[in-house]
Amino acid sequence: MTTLAFDDQRFNREVSFCKVYSLEDKEKLEKVFLKNRISYFIEWQERPFFSRMFGSDRQKEKNIFTIRINEADVEKATELVQGIESVKLKRTKEE
């Protein structure tokens, strides 16, 4: 089996786009991305028990989803997610 080596080239252009705090809004976001042909990856993070018990009312949601997309789709995706309540956009660019 042959291995290909690529020096000084970045092929992974995936960035953390946003976090979603409700299952319903995650499903809405998935439908919007699918309809507009934006590929995505969802990282599901379960909150620790003590964080759910002693966090503020807003943070008592059980699940947090981090949505990762290709950096070329960030501008288009930003426009599409306006109005989805529990979607919090990331403002930092990953290097």
Disulfide bonds with the S-S distance in Angstrom:
none
